[in-house]
């Protein structure tokens, strides 16, 4: 169990570092964004400073939710792999229709297919 805990901790550190980098990059890019939408903020009583903060938080939240979901999915897969080491992510041919041609099973262990969300 300790090994699994360490793997999840290492995974969290990687995700936290990547998230910070992505947020920092976006904040820097925002400095050159078109801010004409701030005019409508102003009309609706939102100050320039509040508008800037709203934009920063909205962009930060977008990355946070994306990274949080991906982290949880990967951490859950680590947990499943610790219990069922033969389980794998795999693509399966769609035999019932034309689209999609294949679909992915997040964790396939023998005949047990698990969708991790």
JONOR-V592772 format. One record per residue. N is the residue number from 1. RES is the residue in three letters. PHI is phi in whole degrees, 0 to 359 (NA if undefined). OMEGA is omega in whole degrees, -180 to 180 (NA if undefined). D_LAST is the distance of its C-alpha to the last C-alpha in Angstrom with 2 decimals. Layout:
# JONOR-V592772
n=N res=RES phi=PHI omega=OMEGA d_last=D_LAST
n=N res=RES phi=PHI omega=OMEGA d_last=D_LAST
This chain:
# JONOR-V592772
n=1 res=UNK phi=NA omega=180 d_last=22.56
n=2 res=UNK phi=300 omega=179 d_last=24.27
n=3 res=UNK phi=296 omega=178 d_last=23.31
n=4 res=UNK phi=297 omega=179 d_last=19.57
n=5 res=UNK phi=300 omega=179 d_last=20.14
n=6 res=UNK phi=294 omega=178 d_last=22.06
n=7 res=UNK phi=298 omega=179 d_last=19.50
n=8 res=UNK phi=292 omega=178 d_last=16.85
n=9 res=UNK phi=297 omega=177 d_last=19.69
n=10 res=UNK phi=297 omega=178 d_last=20.69
n=11 res=UNK phi=299 omega=179 d_last=17.24
n=12 res=UNK phi=298 omega=179 d_last=17.24
n=13 res=UNK phi=296 omega=179 d_last=20.75
n=14 res=UNK phi=296 omega=-180 d_last=19.96
n=15 res=UNK phi=296 omega=180 d_last=17.19
n=16 res=UNK phi=297 omega=179 d_last=19.60
n=17 res=UNK phi=296 omega=180 d_last=22.44
n=18 res=UNK phi=295 omega=178 d_last=20.77
n=19 res=UNK phi=297 omega=180 d_last=19.62
n=20 res=UNK phi=301 omega=180 d_last=23.19
n=21 res=UNK phi=299 omega=-179 d_last=24.69
n=22 res=UNK phi=295 omega=179 d_last=22.77
n=23 res=UNK phi=296 omega=179 d_last=23.70
n=24 res=UNK phi=299 omega=178 d_last=27.25
n=25 res=UNK phi=298 omega=-178 d_last=27.57
n=26 res=UNK phi=292 omega=178 d_last=26.48
n=27 res=UNK phi=300 omega=178 d_last=28.88
n=28 res=UNK phi=294 omega=180 d_last=31.63
n=29 res=UNK phi=296 omega=-178 d_last=30.98
n=30 res=UNK phi=296 omega=180 d_last=31.05
n=31 res=UNK phi=298 omega=180 d_last=34.65
n=32 res=UNK phi=253 omega=178 d_last=35.70
n=33 res=UNK phi=291 omega=171 d_last=33.56
n=34 res=UNK phi=287 omega=-178 d_last=35.43
n=35 res=UNK phi=252 omega=-178 d_last=35.53
n=36 res=UNK phi=297 omega=177 d_last=37.35
n=37 res=UNK phi=294 omega=177 d_last=34.66
n=38 res=UNK phi=294 omega=177 d_last=36.08
n=39 res=UNK phi=298 omega=179 d_last=39.09
n=40 res=UNK phi=291 omega=175 d_last=37.21
n=41 res=UNK phi=303 omega=-178 d_last=35.84
n=42 res=UNK phi=299 omega=179 d_last=39.48
n=43 res=UNK phi=301 omega=-178 d_last=40.68
n=44 res=UNK phi=270 omega=172 d_last=38.18
n=45 res=UNK phi=90 omega=179 d_last=39.40
n=46 res=UNK phi=265 omega=-179 d_last=36.84
n=47 res=UNK phi=290 omega=179 d_last=38.66
n=48 res=UNK phi=301 omega=-180 d_last=38.19
n=49 res=UNK phi=297 omega=178 d_last=36.80
n=50 res=UNK phi=298 omega=179 d_last=34.30
n=51 res=UNK phi=298 omega=177 d_last=33.28
n=52 res=UNK phi=297 omega=179 d_last=32.74
n=53 res=UNK phi=295 omega=177 d_last=30.60
n=54 res=UNK phi=301 omega=180 d_last=28.51
n=55 res=UNK phi=298 omega=179 d_last=27.95
n=56 res=UNK phi=297 omega=-178 d_last=27.09
n=57 res=UNK phi=294 omega=179 d_last=24.61
n=58 res=UNK phi=296 omega=179 d_last=22.99
n=59 res=UNK phi=292 omega=177 d_last=22.63
n=60 res=UNK phi=298 omega=180 d_last=21.53
n=61 res=UNK phi=299 omega=179 d_last=18.83
n=62 res=UNK phi=301 omega=178 d_last=17.52
n=63 res=UNK phi=291 omega=-179 d_last=17.25
n=64 res=UNK phi=301 omega=-179 d_last=16.00
n=65 res=UNK phi=297 omega=179 d_last=12.91
n=66 res=UNK phi=296 omega=-178 d_last=12.23
n=67 res=UNK phi=291 omega=179 d_last=12.98
n=68 res=UNK phi=297 omega=179 d_last=11.26
n=69 res=UNK phi=298 omega=180 d_last=7.76
n=70 res=UNK phi=294 omega=178 d_last=8.94
n=71 res=UNK phi=298 omega=-179 d_last=10.61
n=72 res=UNK phi=298 omega=178 d_last=8.05
n=73 res=UNK phi=297 omega=-180 d_last=6.11
n=74 res=UNK phi=291 omega=178 d_last=9.77
n=75 res=UNK phi=294 omega=178 d_last=10.99
n=76 res=UNK phi=297 omega=178 d_last=8.87
n=77 res=UNK phi=295 omega=175 d_last=10.21
n=78 res=UNK phi=300 omega=179 d_last=13.54
n=79 res=UNK phi=297 omega=179 d_last=13.59
n=80 res=UNK phi=298 omega=179 d_last=13.05
n=81 res=UNK phi=294 omega=179 d_last=15.68
n=82 res=UNK phi=291 omega=179 d_last=18.01
n=83 res=UNK phi=272 omega=-178 d_last=18.19
n=84 res=UNK phi=232 omega=-173 d_last=18.08
n=85 res=UNK phi=297 omega=-180 d_last=19.65
n=86 res=UNK phi=272 omega=-180 d_last=20.05
n=87 res=UNK phi=292 omega=-178 d_last=16.39
n=88 res=UNK phi=218 omega=169 d_last=15.58
n=89 res=UNK phi=277 omega=-176 d_last=13.46
n=90 res=UNK phi=210 omega=174 d_last=15.62
n=91 res=UNK phi=259 omega=-178 d_last=16.67
n=92 res=UNK phi=234 omega=178 d_last=18.21
n=93 res=UNK phi=290 omega=177 d_last=21.00
n=94 res=UNK phi=279 omega=-178 d_last=20.70
n=95 res=UNK phi=263 omega=-176 d_last=23.66
n=96 res=UNK phi=256 omega=-178 d_last=23.44
n=97 res=UNK phi=195 omega=-178 d_last=23.99
n=98 res=UNK phi=270 omega=-178 d_last=24.80
n=99 res=UNK phi=233 omega=-13 d_last=21.72
n=100 res=UNK phi=288 omega=-180 d_last=19.53
n=101 res=UNK phi=293 omega=176 d_last=21.61
n=102 res=UNK phi=225 omega=171 d_last=18.74
n=103 res=UNK phi=221 omega=-174 d_last=15.03
n=104 res=UNK phi=258 omega=172 d_last=12.71
n=105 res=UNK phi=256 omega=-176 d_last=11.37
n=106 res=UNK phi=296 omega=-178 d_last=9.04
n=107 res=UNK phi=211 omega=179 d_last=11.16
n=108 res=UNK phi=247 omega=179 d_last=14.43
n=109 res=UNK phi=235 omega=-175 d_last=16.86
n=110 res=UNK phi=65 omega=178 d_last=19.95
n=111 res=UNK phi=264 omega=180 d_last=19.24
n=112 res=UNK phi=267 omega=179 d_last=15.94
n=113 res=UNK phi=251 omega=-177 d_last=13.00
n=114 res=UNK phi=237 omega=174 d_last=9.47
n=115 res=UNK phi=265 omega=-178 d_last=6.37
n=116 res=UNK phi=264 omega=178 d_last=3.82
n=117 res=UNK phi=222 omega=NA d_last=0.00
